[in-house]
Structures are given as structure tokens and as C-alpha cells.
Amino acid sequence: MNARTHYNLHNTTEERITELSEAMDMIADACGLIEDALEGSEHEAHARAYILPQLRTWIDSDNGIDWGCRQYIEQLQNLNEIDDDED
């Protein structure tokens, strides 16, 4: 089992934000690789219509329904500010 596959209760808010930022970068890299790999193939249209938009939603969802890494980061930052105010 990969060390990153389980939820670590001991992560600080900043560590979680860092990990989500890293995930955003990795997803963006994956999108680029998929685009490059399928460019000009019979699968390009499907990837551009379905796979890539879904992956990009995990980076930043601006549809008001789904959550992406950016929305999780914002939520963690807001919760962290609330915790700081209570101290």
C-alpha cells in the first residue's frame, strides 16, 4: 500500500493544502500527457469531451456543484482562519 493511500489524521492544515496543491499539479500534468498521447487519434474527441473535463474538475470546479482541489484548499484555509480566531 502506498503511504499516500490512507488518510493521515496527523497532517496539519498546511500539509493538507500542500498535498492538494501537488495533486493539482499532477492532474494538470496528466491532462497534458493524455492530450499529447491521444492527439490525432480516434480517441482524441472522446478524451477532450469527457475524460479531460472530468479531470480538470478535480483541479478547479467552478460549476457550483462539484468540488475540486482548489475548493478543498479554500475550505481548509477558511477553517484554519476560524481556528486561529478562536485561539
C-alpha positions in Angstrom: 0.0 0.0 0.0 1.3 3.4 -0.9 1.9 5.7 2.1 -0.3 8.3 0.5 -3.3 6.0 0.0 -4.5 6.2 3.6 -5.9 9.2 5.4 -3.4 10.7 7.8 -5.1 12.3 10.8 -1.8 13.9 11.9 -1.5 16.1 8.8 -1.6 19.8 9.6 -3.8 22.1 7.6 -0.8 23.4 5.8 0.4 19.9 4.9 -3.0 19.1 3.5 -3.0 22.3 1.4 0.4 21.5 0.1 -0.7 17.9 -0.8 -3.7 19.3 -2.6 -1.6 21.8 -4.5 0.7 19.0 -5.5 -2.3 16.9 -6.6 -3.5 19.8 -8.8 -0.1 20.0 -10.5 -0.1 16.2 -11.1 -3.6 16.2 -12.5 -2.6 19.1 -14.8 0.4 17.2 -15.9 -1.7 14.1 -16.5 -4.1 16.1 -18.7 -1.2 17.3 -20.8 0.1 13.7 -21.2 -3.3 12.4 -22.2 -3.8 15.2 -24.7 -0.4 14.6 -26.2 -0.8 10.8 -26.3 -4.3 10.9 -28.0 -3.7 13.9 -30.3 -4.7 12.9 -33.8 -6.0 9.5 -32.8 -9.5 8.2 -33.0 -9.8 8.7 -29.2 -8.9 12.4 -29.1 -12.5 13.7 -29.4 -13.8 11.4 -26.6 -10.9 12.4 -24.3 -11.5 16.1 -25.0 -15.2 15.7 -24.4 -15.3 13.5 -21.3 -12.0 12.5 -19.7 -10.1 15.8 -19.7 -13.1 17.9 -18.5 -13.7 15.5 -15.6 -10.0 15.5 -14.6 -9.9 19.3 -14.8 -12.9 19.5 -12.5 -10.7 17.9 -9.8 -8.3 20.8 -10.2 -10.9 23.6 -10.0 -14.6 23.1 -10.2 -16.5 26.3 -11.0 -19.8 24.7 -11.6 -21.1 25.2 -8.1 -21.9 21.5 -7.6 -18.7 19.6 -7.6 -15.6 20.3 -5.6 -12.1 20.3 -6.9 -8.7 20.6 -5.1 -8.9 24.4 -5.2 -12.3 24.4 -3.4 -10.9 22.0 -0.8 -7.9 24.3 -0.3 -10.2 27.3 0.1 -12.3 25.4 2.7 -9.2 24.3 4.6 -8.0 27.9 4.6 -11.3 29.2 5.9 -11.4 26.5 8.6 -7.9 27.4 9.6 -8.8 31.1 9.9 -11.7 30.2 12.1 -9.4 28.0 14.3 -6.9 30.9 14.5 -9.6 33.4 15.5 -10.8 31.0 18.3 -7.3 30.8 19.8 
